[in-house]
Amino acid sequence: MKTKSDIVKDWITRYTGTSADAFGDWILLTNFQNYVEKFANRFNVDVKGIGGPMSSATNHDGLSIINFGIGSANAATIMDLLSAVNPKGVLFLGKCGGLKQSTEIGHFILPSAAIRGEGTGDDYFPKEVPALPSFKIHKYVSDKLHDQNLEYRTGVVYTTNRRVWEYDEDFKEYLKKVRVIGIDMETATIFVVGFANGIDRGALLLVSDTPMTPEGVKTSESDSKVTQKFVELQLDLGIEAMTHIGSEGEPIKHFTY
């Protein structure tokens, strides 16, 4: 257990219930257990890692899904652990708060970049290194959204380590100044740590609330409605995109890390 490779190869089984060589080439990431259960039910496969810190499932087409939990620290952990798998691509199916009038509940955001407000990425790169997705993954997901005539936005999202900030008027004024389109807790970390590990990555974010106004702050009731109405669609898009990108999409990498 002297090298990073030794550590992550051992730890990924303990964290996810799945060994490195049992994962598929393409990975979906989520914060929510119901995504994993829906995936497993659809493909009639087992959910691994129940009772542990993360859960996972893998279908017979080489696609896996992992619920890594919530927050930037967990996002960094799973992206480090996935270096043991060396997947061909990772897509995060997350939820975010919409910060513009043009981002309504139920819209999707394909972030062109993420501001590193979470701090976790600072352990991997200096602040000057931007948090960016892999363009080819986003291009392919964009094609799938367009094929289904679905509303989506592009733009910069802000990733924060603060879960409770909706009351903080100074912070909301700051978000207006930096002109971000959405806010979440994981995207920047996934992009930066993915880059550090040579993993191609993307994010398809579902706008689940509009927290810049008191009536737009997420509640248990509102989140339940969003889940019932939109989560199946988001999962469908992720499965469709990551199942076919290898055969239909353009090559992703054009350089060596």
Short mmCIF file of the C-alpha atoms (twelve columns), coordinates in Angstrom:
data_MODEL
# 
_entry.id   MODEL 
# 
loop_
_atom_site.group_PDB 
_atom_site.id 
_atom_site.type_symbol 
_atom_site.label_atom_id 
_atom_site.label_alt_id 
_atom_site.label_comp_id 
_atom_site.label_asym_id 
_atom_site.label_seq_id 
_atom_site.Cartn_x 
_atom_site.Cartn_y 
_atom_site.Cartn_z 
_atom_site.pdbx_PDB_model_num 
ATOM 1   C CA . MET A 1   0.000   0.000  0.000   1 
ATOM 2   C CA . LYS A 2   2.813   2.353  -0.867  1 
ATOM 3   C CA . THR A 3   1.411   3.962  -4.016  1 
ATOM 4   C CA . LYS A 4   -1.828  5.731  -4.886  1 
ATOM 5   C CA . SER A 5   -2.597  2.938  -7.328  1 
ATOM 6   C CA . ASP A 6   -2.283  0.334  -4.568  1 
ATOM 7   C CA . ILE A 7   -4.546  2.317  -2.256  1 
ATOM 8   C CA . VAL A 8   -7.396  3.096  -4.658  1 
ATOM 9   C CA . LYS A 9   -7.483  -0.416 -6.099  1 
ATOM 10  C CA . ASP A 10  -8.021  -1.788 -2.595  1 
ATOM 11  C CA . TRP A 11  -10.330 0.942  -1.339  1 
ATOM 12  C CA . ILE A 12  -12.759 1.101  -4.259  1 
ATOM 13  C CA . THR A 13  -14.243 -2.277 -3.308  1 
ATOM 14  C CA . ARG A 14  -14.634 -1.216 0.319   1 
ATOM 15  C CA . TYR A 15  -16.329 2.049  -0.635  1 
ATOM 16  C CA . THR A 16  -18.597 0.920  -3.484  1 
ATOM 17  C CA . GLY A 17  -19.033 -2.836 -3.039  1 
ATOM 18  C CA . THR A 18  -17.604 -3.376 -6.535  1 
ATOM 19  C CA . SER A 19  -14.031 -4.259 -7.415  1 
ATOM 20  C CA . ALA A 20  -12.134 -2.146 -9.928  1 
ATOM 21  C CA . ASP A 21  -12.204 -4.816 -12.624 1 
ATOM 22  C CA . ALA A 22  -15.985 -5.345 -12.267 1 
ATOM 23  C CA . PHE A 23  -16.940 -1.787 -13.281 1 
ATOM 24  C CA . GLY A 24  -17.931 -0.925 -16.826 1 
ATOM 25  C CA . ASP A 25  -15.938 1.309  -19.165 1 
ATOM 26  C CA . TRP A 26  -18.495 4.112  -18.773 1 
ATOM 27  C CA . ILE A 27  -19.666 5.477  -15.436 1 
ATOM 28  C CA . LEU A 28  -22.693 7.462  -14.260 1 
ATOM 29  C CA . LEU A 29  -22.341 9.315  -10.959 1 
ATOM 30  C CA . THR A 30  -25.205 10.410 -8.734  1 
ATOM 31  C CA . ASN A 31  -25.893 11.736 -5.233  1 
ATOM 32  C CA . PHE A 32  -29.071 9.741  -4.767  1 
ATOM 33  C CA . GLN A 33  -29.796 6.105  -3.993  1 
ATOM 34  C CA . ASN A 34  -33.023 6.032  -5.997  1 
ATOM 35  C CA . TYR A 35  -31.024 6.564  -9.212  1 
ATOM 36  C CA . VAL A 36  -29.003 3.437  -8.497  1 
ATOM 37  C CA . GLU A 37  -32.121 1.428  -7.624  1 
ATOM 38  C CA . LYS A 38  -33.943 2.558  -10.774 1 
ATOM 39  C CA . PHE A 39  -30.884 1.633  -12.851 1 
ATOM 40  C CA . ALA A 40  -30.614 -1.801 -11.218 1 
ATOM 41  C CA . ASN A 41  -34.326 -2.508 -11.668 1 
ATOM 42  C CA . ARG A 42  -34.212 -1.515 -15.304 1 
ATOM 43  C CA . PHE A 43  -31.361 -3.891 -16.123 1 
ATOM 44  C CA . ASN A 44  -32.231 -6.563 -13.559 1 
ATOM 45  C CA . VAL A 45  -28.850 -6.368 -11.823 1 
ATOM 46  C CA . ASP A 46  -27.844 -6.256 -8.174  1 
ATOM 47  C CA . VAL A 47  -27.035 -3.138 -6.177  1 
ATOM 48  C CA . LYS A 48  -23.646 -3.550 -4.518  1 
ATOM 49  C CA . GLY A 49  -22.310 -1.779 -1.453  1 
ATOM 50  C CA . ILE A 50  -25.633 -1.387 0.393   1 
ATOM 51  C CA . GLY A 51  -24.878 -0.338 3.959   1 
ATOM 52  C CA . GLY A 52  -21.502 1.108  3.000   1 
ATOM 53  C CA . PRO A 53  -20.529 4.701  2.186   1 
ATOM 54  C CA . MET A 54  -21.343 4.321  -1.530  1 
ATOM 55  C CA . SER A 55  -23.451 1.976  -3.648  1 
ATOM 56  C CA . SER A 56  -23.090 0.849  -7.237  1 
ATOM 57  C CA . ALA A 57  -24.580 -1.256 -10.002 1 
ATOM 58  C CA . THR A 58  -23.277 -2.413 -13.376 1 
ATOM 59  C CA . ASN A 59  -25.281 -3.646 -16.349 1 
ATOM 60  C CA . HIS A 60  -24.277 -6.105 -19.048 1 
ATOM 61  C CA . ASP A 61  -23.517 -3.382 -21.600 1 
ATOM 62  C CA . GLY A 62  -20.490 -2.034 -19.735 1 
ATOM 63  C CA . LEU A 63  -22.252 0.833  -17.962 1 
ATOM 64  C CA . SER A 64  -22.000 1.396  -14.207 1 
ATOM 65  C CA . ILE A 65  -23.650 3.827  -11.805 1 
ATOM 66  C CA . ILE A 66  -22.356 4.965  -8.418  1 
ATOM 67  C CA . ASN A 67  -24.090 6.906  -5.650  1 
ATOM 68  C CA . PHE A 68  -21.114 8.657  -4.042  1 
ATOM 69  C CA . GLY A 69  -23.125 10.772 -1.607  1 
ATOM 70  C CA . ILE A 70  -23.267 14.536 -1.295  1 
ATOM 71  C CA . GLY A 71  -20.544 17.165 -1.238  1 
ATOM 72  C CA . SER A 72  -17.191 17.996 -2.756  1 
ATOM 73  C CA . ALA A 73  -15.146 15.763 -0.448  1 
ATOM 74  C CA . ASN A 74  -17.109 12.706 -1.574  1 
ATOM 75  C CA . ALA A 75  -16.846 13.847 -5.192  1 
ATOM 76  C CA . ALA A 76  -13.049 14.002 -4.895  1 
ATOM 77  C CA . THR A 77  -12.970 10.597 -3.220  1 
ATOM 78  C CA . ILE A 78  -14.910 8.831  -5.965  1 
ATOM 79  C CA . MET A 79  -12.876 10.472 -8.736  1 
ATOM 80  C CA . ASP A 80  -9.680  9.351  -7.025  1 
ATOM 81  C CA . LEU A 81  -11.049 5.833  -6.550  1 
ATOM 82  C CA . LEU A 82  -12.086 5.667  -10.212 1 
ATOM 83  C CA . SER A 83  -8.446  6.084  -11.190 1 
ATOM 84  C CA . ALA A 84  -8.239  2.371  -10.309 1 
ATOM 85  C CA . VAL A 85  -10.882 1.689  -12.978 1 
ATOM 86  C CA . ASN A 86  -9.535  4.050  -15.646 1 
ATOM 87  C CA . PRO A 87  -12.987 4.451  -17.231 1 
ATOM 88  C CA . LYS A 88  -13.421 5.795  -20.735 1 
ATOM 89  C CA . GLY A 89  -15.789 8.493  -19.478 1 
ATOM 90  C CA . VAL A 90  -17.761 9.652  -16.441 1 
ATOM 91  C CA . LEU A 91  -21.041 11.616 -16.453 1 
ATOM 92  C CA . PHE A 92  -22.373 13.215 -13.280 1 
ATOM 93  C CA . LEU A 93  -26.181 13.282 -13.041 1 
ATOM 94  C CA . GLY A 94  -26.615 16.024 -10.456 1 
ATOM 95  C CA . LYS A 95  -29.139 18.545 -9.261  1 
ATOM 96  C CA . CYS A 96  -28.464 22.253 -8.992  1 
ATOM 97  C CA . GLY A 97  -30.080 25.505 -8.061  1 
ATOM 98  C CA . GLY A 98  -30.982 27.742 -10.999 1 
ATOM 99  C CA . LEU A 99  -29.744 31.301 -10.509 1 
ATOM 100 C CA . LYS A 100 -31.035 32.995 -13.654 1 
ATOM 101 C CA . GLN A 101 -34.582 33.734 -14.791 1 
ATOM 102 C CA . SER A 102 -33.838 31.612 -17.854 1 
ATOM 103 C CA . THR A 103 -33.168 28.525 -15.705 1 
ATOM 104 C CA . GLU A 104 -36.490 27.083 -14.673 1 
ATOM 105 C CA . ILE A 105 -37.177 23.979 -12.628 1 
ATOM 106 C CA . GLY A 106 -36.906 20.958 -14.910 1 
ATOM 107 C CA . HIS A 107 -34.374 22.541 -17.261 1 
ATOM 108 C CA . PHE A 108 -31.039 20.833 -17.779 1 
ATOM 109 C CA . ILE A 109 -27.660 22.543 -17.590 1 
ATOM 110 C CA . LEU A 110 -24.538 21.337 -19.378 1 
ATOM 111 C CA . PRO A 111 -21.937 23.435 -17.533 1 
ATOM 112 C CA . SER A 112 -19.195 24.839 -19.723 1 
ATOM 113 C CA . ALA A 113 -17.098 25.384 -16.581 1 
ATOM 114 C CA . ALA A 114 -17.434 25.525 -12.816 1 
ATOM 115 C CA . ILE A 115 -16.090 28.064 -10.345 1 
ATOM 116 C CA . ARG A 116 -14.077 26.352 -7.640  1 
ATOM 117 C CA . GLY A 117 -15.750 27.732 -4.525  1 
ATOM 118 C CA . GLU A 118 -15.617 24.402 -2.667  1 
ATOM 119 C CA . GLY A 119 -11.942 24.421 -1.714  1 
ATOM 120 C CA . THR A 120 -11.461 20.681 -2.200  1 
ATOM 121 C CA . GLY A 121 -9.895  21.128 -5.618  1 
ATOM 122 C CA . ASP A 122 -7.156  23.271 -4.072  1 
ATOM 123 C CA . ASP A 123 -5.487  20.068 -2.866  1 
ATOM 124 C CA . TYR A 124 -5.068  19.036 -6.518  1 
ATOM 125 C CA . PHE A 125 -4.325  22.213 -8.472  1 
ATOM 126 C CA . PRO A 126 -3.791  25.924 -7.821  1 
ATOM 127 C CA . LYS A 127 -6.888  28.138 -8.069  1 
ATOM 128 C CA . GLU A 128 -5.782  29.365 -11.496 1 
ATOM 129 C CA . VAL A 129 -6.479  25.960 -13.048 1 
ATOM 130 C CA . PRO A 130 -10.074 26.054 -14.347 1 
ATOM 131 C CA . ALA A 131 -12.619 23.330 -13.657 1 
ATOM 132 C CA . LEU A 132 -13.672 22.162 -17.113 1 
ATOM 133 C CA . PRO A 133 -15.572 19.206 -18.555 1 
ATOM 134 C CA . SER A 134 -14.388 17.081 -21.454 1 
ATOM 135 C CA . PHE A 135 -15.878 18.800 -24.480 1 
ATOM 136 C CA . LYS A 136 -16.593 15.642 -26.477 1 
ATOM 137 C CA . ILE A 137 -18.735 14.165 -23.709 1 
ATOM 138 C CA . HIS A 138 -20.794 17.340 -23.447 1 
ATOM 139 C CA . LYS A 139 -21.161 17.561 -27.208 1 
ATOM 140 C CA . TYR A 140 -22.591 14.061 -27.334 1 
ATOM 141 C CA . VAL A 141 -24.960 14.638 -24.397 1 
ATOM 142 C CA . SER A 142 -26.047 17.885 -26.073 1 
ATOM 143 C CA . ASP A 143 -26.927 15.919 -29.209 1 
ATOM 144 C CA . LYS A 144 -29.108 13.581 -27.134 1 
ATOM 145 C CA . LEU A 145 -30.918 16.524 -25.525 1 
ATOM 146 C CA . HIS A 146 -31.473 18.100 -28.924 1 
ATOM 147 C CA . ASP A 147 -32.795 14.839 -30.374 1 
ATOM 148 C CA . GLN A 148 -35.531 14.857 -27.719 1 
ATOM 149 C CA . ASN A 149 -36.301 18.588 -28.088 1 
ATOM 150 C CA . LEU A 150 -35.462 19.187 -24.422 1 
ATOM 151 C CA . GLU A 151 -34.743 22.581 -22.901 1 
ATOM 152 C CA . TYR A 152 -31.177 22.936 -21.702 1 
ATOM 153 C CA . ARG A 153 -28.719 25.699 -20.919 1 
ATOM 154 C CA . THR A 154 -24.957 26.080 -20.962 1 
ATOM 155 C CA . GLY A 155 -22.897 28.360 -18.784 1 
ATOM 156 C CA . VAL A 156 -20.738 28.504 -15.692 1 
ATOM 157 C CA . VAL A 157 -21.939 26.985 -12.425 1 
ATOM 158 C CA . TYR A 158 -20.642 27.761 -8.946  1 
ATOM 159 C CA . THR A 159 -19.632 24.858 -6.716  1 
ATOM 160 C CA . THR A 160 -19.764 25.572 -2.998  1 
ATOM 161 C CA . ASN A 161 -18.968 23.603 0.138   1 
ATOM 162 C CA . ARG A 162 -21.823 25.327 1.978   1 
ATOM 163 C CA . ARG A 163 -25.100 23.473 1.965   1 
ATOM 164 C CA . VAL A 164 -27.045 26.121 3.881   1 
ATOM 165 C CA . TRP A 165 -26.545 29.545 2.320   1 
ATOM 166 C CA . GLU A 166 -29.973 30.551 1.023   1 
ATOM 167 C CA . TYR A 167 -30.492 33.041 3.880   1 
ATOM 168 C CA . ASP A 168 -27.152 34.796 3.247   1 
ATOM 169 C CA . GLU A 169 -27.882 37.951 1.257   1 
ATOM 170 C CA . ASP A 170 -24.184 38.869 0.921   1 
ATOM 171 C CA . PHE A 171 -23.422 35.504 -0.658  1 
ATOM 172 C CA . LYS A 172 -26.353 35.852 -3.022  1 
ATOM 173 C CA . GLU A 173 -25.056 39.258 -4.104  1 
ATOM 174 C CA . TYR A 174 -21.673 37.637 -4.765  1 
ATOM 175 C CA . LEU A 175 -23.327 34.990 -6.948  1 
ATOM 176 C CA . LYS A 176 -24.954 37.754 -8.963  1 
ATOM 177 C CA . LYS A 177 -21.582 39.465 -9.458  1 
ATOM 178 C CA . VAL A 178 -19.908 36.357 -10.836 1 
ATOM 179 C CA . ARG A 179 -22.874 35.803 -13.179 1 
ATOM 180 C CA . VAL A 180 -23.141 32.059 -12.733 1 
ATOM 181 C CA . ILE A 181 -26.115 30.175 -14.124 1 
ATOM 182 C CA . GLY A 182 -26.419 27.595 -11.347 1 
ATOM 183 C CA . ILE A 183 -25.008 26.400 -8.039  1 
ATOM 184 C CA . ASP A 184 -24.189 22.950 -6.707  1 
ATOM 185 C CA . MET A 185 -21.741 21.150 -4.411  1 
ATOM 186 C CA . GLU A 186 -19.849 18.721 -6.661  1 
ATOM 187 C CA . THR A 187 -19.356 19.743 -10.296 1 
ATOM 188 C CA . ALA A 188 -16.112 21.720 -9.983  1 
ATOM 189 C CA . THR A 189 -14.577 18.976 -7.864  1 
ATOM 190 C CA . ILE A 190 -15.516 16.254 -10.352 1 
ATOM 191 C CA . PHE A 191 -14.024 18.288 -13.190 1 
ATOM 192 C CA . VAL A 192 -10.769 19.152 -11.387 1 
ATOM 193 C CA . VAL A 193 -10.106 15.780 -9.769  1 
ATOM 194 C CA . GLY A 194 -11.104 14.053 -12.987 1 
ATOM 195 C CA . PHE A 195 -8.514  16.153 -14.799 1 
ATOM 196 C CA . ALA A 196 -5.913  15.313 -12.140 1 
ATOM 197 C CA . ASN A 197 -6.579  11.605 -12.657 1 
ATOM 198 C CA . GLY A 198 -6.795  11.683 -16.451 1 
ATOM 199 C CA . ILE A 199 -10.494 10.800 -16.440 1 
ATOM 200 C CA . ASP A 200 -12.785 12.262 -19.100 1 
ATOM 201 C CA . ARG A 201 -15.828 13.757 -17.374 1 
ATOM 202 C CA . GLY A 202 -19.029 15.686 -17.834 1 
ATOM 203 C CA . ALA A 203 -22.093 16.797 -15.887 1 
ATOM 204 C CA . LEU A 204 -25.774 16.871 -16.768 1 
ATOM 205 C CA . LEU A 205 -27.401 18.976 -14.059 1 
ATOM 206 C CA . LEU A 206 -31.129 19.121 -13.384 1 
ATOM 207 C CA . VAL A 207 -32.439 22.463 -12.099 1 
ATOM 208 C CA . SER A 208 -34.310 21.410 -8.968  1 
ATOM 209 C CA . ASP A 209 -34.906 24.783 -7.283  1 
ATOM 210 C CA . THR A 210 -34.506 28.527 -7.744  1 
ATOM 211 C CA . PRO A 211 -32.922 29.559 -4.434  1 
ATOM 212 C CA . MET A 212 -32.316 33.250 -5.078  1 
ATOM 213 C CA . THR A 213 -35.844 34.005 -3.841  1 
ATOM 214 C CA . PRO A 214 -37.420 32.727 -0.591  1 
ATOM 215 C CA . GLU A 215 -40.280 31.023 -2.419  1 
ATOM 216 C CA . GLY A 216 -37.766 29.218 -4.657  1 
ATOM 217 C CA . VAL A 217 -35.778 27.571 -1.863  1 
ATOM 218 C CA . LYS A 218 -35.977 23.782 -1.982  1 
ATOM 219 C CA . THR A 219 -38.295 22.052 0.474   1 
ATOM 220 C CA . SER A 220 -39.073 18.394 1.079   1 
ATOM 221 C CA . GLU A 221 -42.327 18.820 -0.825  1 
ATOM 222 C CA . SER A 222 -40.826 20.624 -3.803  1 
ATOM 223 C CA . ASP A 223 -37.909 18.202 -4.076  1 
ATOM 224 C CA . SER A 224 -40.305 15.263 -4.056  1 
ATOM 225 C CA . LYS A 225 -42.250 16.794 -6.965  1 
ATOM 226 C CA . VAL A 226 -39.062 17.364 -8.962  1 
ATOM 227 C CA . THR A 227 -37.973 13.782 -8.336  1 
ATOM 228 C CA . GLN A 228 -41.315 12.372 -9.488  1 
ATOM 229 C CA . LYS A 229 -41.455 14.526 -12.601 1 
ATOM 230 C CA . PHE A 230 -37.892 14.739 -13.913 1 
ATOM 231 C CA . VAL A 231 -35.502 12.190 -12.406 1 
ATOM 232 C CA . GLU A 232 -36.572 9.325  -14.684 1 
ATOM 233 C CA . LEU A 233 -35.878 11.546 -17.697 1 
ATOM 234 C CA . GLN A 234 -32.449 12.573 -16.413 1 
ATOM 235 C CA . LEU A 235 -31.491 8.963  -15.781 1 
ATOM 236 C CA . ASP A 236 -32.779 7.956  -19.223 1 
ATOM 237 C CA . LEU A 237 -30.604 10.616 -20.844 1 
ATOM 238 C CA . GLY A 238 -27.543 9.510  -18.915 1 
ATOM 239 C CA . ILE A 239 -28.043 5.855  -19.772 1 
ATOM 240 C CA . GLU A 240 -28.703 6.618  -23.439 1 
ATOM 241 C CA . ALA A 241 -25.692 8.897  -23.771 1 
ATOM 242 C CA . MET A 242 -23.144 6.760  -21.964 1 
ATOM 243 C CA . THR A 243 -24.333 3.513  -23.552 1 
ATOM 244 C CA . HIS A 244 -23.823 4.744  -27.107 1 
ATOM 245 C CA . ILE A 245 -21.064 7.348  -26.880 1 
ATOM 246 C CA . GLY A 246 -18.353 4.740  -27.406 1 
ATOM 247 C CA . SER A 247 -19.787 3.590  -30.715 1 
ATOM 248 C CA . GLU A 248 -21.397 6.805  -31.978 1 
ATOM 249 C CA . GLY A 249 -19.470 9.688  -30.420 1 
ATOM 250 C CA . GLU A 250 -16.279 11.281 -31.625 1 
ATOM 251 C CA . PRO A 251 -13.019 10.194 -29.982 1 
ATOM 252 C CA . ILE A 252 -12.632 12.040 -26.696 1 
ATOM 253 C CA . LYS A 253 -8.906  12.318 -26.080 1 
ATOM 254 C CA . HIS A 254 -6.533  14.070 -28.451 1 
ATOM 255 C CA . PHE A 255 -3.559  14.443 -26.123 1 
ATOM 256 C CA . THR A 256 -1.658  12.641 -23.393 1 
ATOM 257 C CA . TYR A 257 -1.963  13.698 -19.759 1 
# 
